[in-house]
């Protein structure tokens, strides 16, 4: 059971990095640092969009419109941190 919890924790950790990459790419595109016409940038953005949009889209529908500020990544990151803490607590109960 502990190995399953470790796998889930690792997946949540990797998804945290995907969310952070999505935010950074969005900022870089918004400020004109990188260009969407670059094939690598377009492909990276597409992959990250496909990985994050199924989770972020329902949260965006719930959150109020803040005029261009997207708080859905923050909500997802908070949920991931909460789940990871639950896994650590549950894993500690299994061991000890």
TORPA-4810 file (N, C-alpha, C, O; in nm, 3 decimals):
<nodes>
NODE_1_0.082_-0.120_0.000_0.000_0.000_0.000_0.087_0.126_0.000_0.052_0.227_-0.060_X
NODE_2_0.200_0.117_0.069_0.286_0.233_0.077_0.346_0.268_-0.059_0.367_0.386_-0.089_X
NODE_3_0.375_0.168_-0.141_0.430_0.197_-0.274_0.327_0.265_-0.363_0.363_0.349_-0.446_X
NODE_4_0.200_0.231_-0.346_0.094_0.299_-0.421_0.084_0.445_-0.379_0.067_0.533_-0.463_X
NODE_5_0.094_0.471_-0.249_0.092_0.609_-0.201_0.212_0.688_-0.253_0.200_0.806_-0.285_X
NODE_6_0.326_0.623_-0.260_0.445_0.689_-0.313_0.429_0.721_-0.461_0.472_0.827_-0.506_X
NODE_7_0.368_0.631_-0.537_0.343_0.656_-0.678_0.248_0.774_-0.697_0.272_0.860_-0.781_X
NODE_8_0.141_0.778_-0.619_0.045_0.889_-0.627_0.113_1.020_-0.590_0.090_1.122_-0.655_X
NODE_9_0.196_1.017_-0.487_0.267_1.138_-0.445_0.362_1.185_-0.556_0.374_1.306_-0.578_X
NODE_10_0.428_1.094_-0.623_0.519_1.130_-0.733_0.443_1.190_-0.850_0.488_1.288_-0.910_X
NODE_11_0.329_1.132_-0.883_0.247_1.186_-0.992_0.199_1.326_-0.958_0.201_1.414_-1.044_X
NODE_12_0.155_1.347_-0.834_0.112_1.481_-0.793_0.228_1.580_-0.797_0.210_1.696_-0.833_X
NODE_13_0.345_1.535_-0.760_0.463_1.622_-0.765_0.496_1.661_-0.908_0.525_1.777_-0.936_X
NODE_14_0.492_1.565_-1.000_0.517_1.596_-1.141_0.411_1.690_-1.198_0.443_1.779_-1.277_X
NODE_15_0.286_1.671_-1.159_0.179_1.757_-1.208_0.196_1.900_-1.156_0.156_1.996_-1.222_X
NODE_16_0.254_1.914_-1.038_0.285_2.047_-0.985_0.380_2.120_-1.080_0.361_2.238_-1.109_X
NODE_17_0.481_2.049_-1.129_0.576_2.110_-1.222_0.509_2.145_-1.356_0.543_2.245_-1.418_X
NODE_18_0.415_2.064_-1.399_0.342_2.093_-1.523_0.259_2.220_-1.507_0.256_2.304_-1.596_X
NODE_19_0.192_2.235_-1.393_0.113_2.356_-1.366_0.203_2.479_-1.364_0.169_2.582_-1.422_X
NODE_20_0.317_2.468_-1.297_0.409_2.582_-1.291_0.462_2.615_-1.430_0.475_2.732_-1.464_X
NODE_21_0.493_2.515_-1.510_0.539_2.539_-1.647_0.431_2.608_-1.729_0.461_2.695_-1.811_X
NODE_22_0.305_2.570_-1.708_0.194_2.634_-1.780_0.186_2.783_-1.746_0.166_2.866_-1.834_X
NODE_23_0.201_2.814_-1.619_0.195_2.954_-1.577_0.312_3.032_-1.635_0.294_3.144_-1.683_X
NODE_24_0.432_2.975_-1.630_0.551_3.046_-1.680_0.541_3.067_-1.830_0.573_3.175_-1.879_X
NODE_25_0.499_2.966_-1.904_0.484_2.982_-2.049_0.378_3.088_-2.080_0.395_3.168_-2.172_X
NODE_26_0.270_3.089_-2.004_0.168_3.192_-2.024_0.223_3.332_-2.002_0.192_3.424_-2.078_X
NODE_27_0.303_3.349_-1.898_0.364_3.480_-1.872_0.461_3.518_-1.983_0.461_3.631_-2.030_X
NODE_28_0.545_3.422_-2.025_0.643_3.452_-2.130_0.574_3.488_-2.261_0.622_3.576_-2.334_X
NODE_29_0.465_3.422_-2.292_0.389_3.457_-2.412_0.323_3.594_-2.398_0.321_3.673_-2.492_X
NODE_30_0.268_3.622_-2.281_0.198_3.749_-2.259_0.292_3.868_-2.268_0.254_3.974_-2.317_X
NODE_31_0.414_3.852_-2.220_0.510_3.962_-2.221_0.597_3.965_-2.345_0.687_4.049_-2.356_X
NODE_32_0.573_3.875_-2.439_0.644_3.877_-2.565_0.787_3.827_-2.558_0.867_3.857_-2.647_X
NODE_33_0.821_3.753_-2.456_0.957_3.700_-2.444_0.978_3.585_-2.542_1.083_3.574_-2.605_X
NODE_34_0.877_3.501_-2.556_0.883_3.393_-2.654_0.769_3.414_-2.753_0.669_3.479_-2.722_X
NODE_35_0.786_3.358_-2.871_0.691_3.378_-2.979_0.617_3.247_-3.007_0.679_3.141_-3.017_X
NODE_36_0.485_3.255_-3.020_0.404_3.136_-3.046_0.429_3.081_-3.186_0.393_2.967_-3.214_X
NODE_37_0.489_3.160_-3.274_0.518_3.113_-3.409_0.635_3.015_-3.413_0.654_2.945_-3.512_X
NODE_38_0.713_3.010_-3.305_0.820_2.912_-3.293_0.756_2.774_-3.275_0.670_2.756_-3.189_X
NODE_39_0.799_2.677_-3.356_0.737_2.546_-3.354_0.755_2.475_-3.219_0.662_2.410_-3.172_X
NODE_40_0.872_2.487_-3.157_0.894_2.423_-3.028_0.804_2.483_-2.921_0.746_2.410_-2.840_X
NODE_41_0.793_2.615_-2.919_0.708_2.683_-2.821_0.563_2.643_-2.841_0.492_2.615_-2.745_X
NODE_42_0.519_2.639_-2.965_0.380_2.601_-2.995_0.352_2.458_-2.950_0.247_2.430_-2.892_X
NODE_43_0.445_2.368_-2.976_0.427_2.228_-2.937_0.429_2.212_-2.785_0.348_2.138_-2.730_X
NODE_44_0.520_2.281_-2.718_0.527_2.274_-2.571_0.399_2.329_-2.510_0.346_2.270_-2.415_X
NODE_45_0.350_2.441_-2.562_0.228_2.498_-2.509_0.109_2.405_-2.533_0.022_2.392_-2.447_X
NODE_46_0.105_2.340_-2.647_-0.004_2.248_-2.678_-0.004_2.128_-2.583_-0.109_2.088_-2.533_X
NODE_47_0.113_2.072_-2.558_0.123_1.957_-2.468_0.081_1.996_-2.327_0.004_1.925_-2.263_X
NODE_48_0.131_2.108_-2.279_0.097_2.152_-2.144_-0.051_2.188_-2.135_-0.115_2.161_-2.033_X
NODE_49_-0.106_2.249_-2.240_-0.249_2.281_-2.242_-0.332_2.154_-2.232_-0.429_2.150_-2.157_X
NODE_50_-0.295_2.051_-2.308_-0.370_1.924_-2.305_-0.359_1.854_-2.170_-0.451_1.782_-2.130_X
NODE_51_-0.249_1.873_-2.099_-0.233_1.811_-1.969_-0.306_1.886_-1.857_-0.353_1.824_-1.762_X
NODE_52_-0.317_2.016_-1.869_-0.372_2.096_-1.759_-0.518_2.137_-1.777_-0.589_2.156_-1.679_X
NODE_53_-0.563_2.150_-1.899_-0.697_2.205_-1.922_-0.809_2.119_-1.864_-0.906_2.176_-1.813_X
NODE_54_-0.803_1.985_-1.867_-0.912_1.908_-1.805_-0.929_1.934_-1.655_-1.039_1.919_-1.602_X
NODE_55_-0.822_1.973_-1.588_-0.831_2.001_-1.444_-0.867_2.148_-1.420_-0.946_2.179_-1.331_X
NODE_56_-0.810_2.238_-1.500_-0.829_2.381_-1.476_-0.965_2.432_-1.526_-1.020_2.525_-1.467_X
NODE_57_-1.018_2.375_-1.630_-1.143_2.424_-1.689_-1.261_2.422_-1.592_-1.331_2.523_-1.583_X
NODE_58_-1.286_2.313_-1.519_-1.398_2.317_-1.424_-1.378_2.419_-1.312_-1.475_2.477_-1.263_X
NODE_59_-1.254_2.441_-1.272_-1.227_2.539_-1.167_-1.250_2.680_-1.218_-1.300_2.765_-1.145_X
NODE_60_-1.215_2.705_-1.343_-1.239_2.838_-1.402_-1.388_2.870_-1.409_-1.428_2.985_-1.395_X
NODE_61_-1.470_2.768_-1.431_-1.615_2.792_-1.435_-1.669_2.830_-1.298_-1.767_2.904_-1.289_X
NODE_62_-1.607_2.779_-1.191_-1.655_2.806_-1.055_-1.606_2.941_-1.005_-1.681_3.015_-0.942_X
NODE_63_-1.480_2.974_-1.032_-1.421_3.098_-0.981_-1.483_3.220_-1.049_-1.519_3.214_-1.166_X
NODE_64_-1.497_3.330_-0.974_-1.550_3.452_-1.037_-1.448_3.513_-1.132_-1.328_3.489_-1.119_X
NODE_65_-1.496_3.591_-1.228_-1.410_3.657_-1.325_-1.337_3.772_-1.256_-1.401_3.862_-1.201_X
NODE_66_-1.206_3.770_-1.260_-1.126_3.873_-1.196_-1.057_3.963_-1.296_-0.959_4.031_-1.264_X
NODE_67_-1.107_3.965_-1.418_-1.056_4.057_-1.519_-0.916_4.025_-1.567_-0.827_4.110_-1.559_X
NODE_68_-0.895_3.906_-1.616_-0.767_3.870_-1.673_-0.674_3.798_-1.578_-0.568_3.750_-1.620_X
NODE_69_-0.709_3.788_-1.452_-0.626_3.715_-1.356_-0.685_3.576_-1.340_-0.801_3.561_-1.301_X
NODE_70_-0.605_3.475_-1.369_-0.650_3.337_-1.362_-0.596_3.274_-1.234_-0.476_3.248_-1.222_X
NODE_71_-0.684_3.250_-1.139_-0.645_3.191_-1.012_-0.661_3.039_-1.008_-0.632_2.977_-0.906_X
NODE_72_-0.706_2.980_-1.117_-0.727_2.835_-1.116_-0.598_2.756_-1.092_-0.605_2.653_-1.025_X
NODE_73_-0.480_2.797_-1.144_-0.359_2.723_-1.109_-0.327_2.727_-0.960_-0.277_2.630_-0.904_X
NODE_74_-0.358_2.838_-0.896_-0.333_2.849_-0.752_-0.423_2.752_-0.676_-0.379_2.685_-0.583_X
NODE_75_-0.550_2.743_-0.717_-0.643_2.651_-0.653_-0.597_2.506_-0.671_-0.602_2.427_-0.577_X
NODE_76_-0.554_2.472_-0.792_-0.507_2.336_-0.818_-0.381_2.306_-0.737_-0.368_2.197_-0.682_X
NODE_77_-0.289_2.400_-0.730_-0.167_2.378_-0.652_-0.198_2.361_-0.503_-0.136_2.278_-0.437_X
NODE_78_-0.291_2.439_-0.451_-0.332_2.423_-0.311_-0.394_2.285_-0.288_-0.368_2.222_-0.185_X
NODE_79_-0.476_2.240_-0.382_-0.537_2.108_-0.370_-0.430_1.998_-0.376_-0.438_1.900_-0.302_X
NODE_80_-0.332_2.014_-0.463_-0.224_1.916_-0.472_-0.144_1.911_-0.343_-0.112_1.803_-0.293_X
NODE_81_-0.111_2.027_-0.287_-0.036_2.030_-0.161_-0.116_1.966_-0.049_-0.060_1.894_0.034_X
NODE_82_-0.246_1.990_-0.046_-0.333_1.928_0.055_-0.333_1.776_0.039_-0.320_1.703_0.138_X
NODE_83_-0.349_1.728_-0.084_-0.350_1.583_-0.108_-0.216_1.519_-0.072_-0.213_1.409_-0.017_X
NODE_84_-0.108_1.586_-0.104_0.023_1.531_-0.070_0.042_1.523_0.081_0.101_1.426_0.130_X
NODE_85_-0.006_1.622_0.155_0.002_1.615_0.300_-0.084_1.503_0.356_-0.044_1.435_0.451_X
NODE_86_-0.202_1.482_0.297_-0.285_1.369_0.339_-0.215_1.236_0.316_-0.222_1.146_0.399_X
NODE_87_-0.149_1.225_0.203_-0.076_1.101_0.172_0.036_1.078_0.273_0.057_0.966_0.318_X
NODE_88_0.107_1.184_0.309_0.215_1.171_0.407_0.158_1.128_0.543_0.214_1.039_0.608_X
NODE_89_0.048_1.189_0.585_-0.013_1.153_0.714_-0.063_1.009_0.713_-0.043_0.936_0.810_X
NODE_90_-0.129_0.970_0.604_-0.181_0.834_0.595_-0.067_0.733_0.587_-0.076_0.625_0.647_X
NODE_91_0.037_0.765_0.515_0.154_0.678_0.507_0.222_0.661_0.641_0.272_0.553_0.673_X
NODE_92_0.226_0.767_0.719_0.286_0.759_0.852_0.203_0.669_0.944_0.258_0.598_1.027_X
NODE_93_0.070_0.672_0.928_-0.014_0.585_1.009_0.004_0.439_0.969_-0.005_0.350_1.053_X
NODE_94_0.029_0.415_0.839_0.050_0.277_0.794_0.179_0.219_0.849_0.185_0.102_0.887_X
NODE_95_0.282_0.303_0.853_0.414_0.256_0.896_0.418_0.239_1.049_0.465_0.139_1.101_X
NODE_96_0.367_0.341_1.118_0.387_0.340_1.262_0.268_0.315_1.342_0.277_0.313_1.465_X
</nodes>
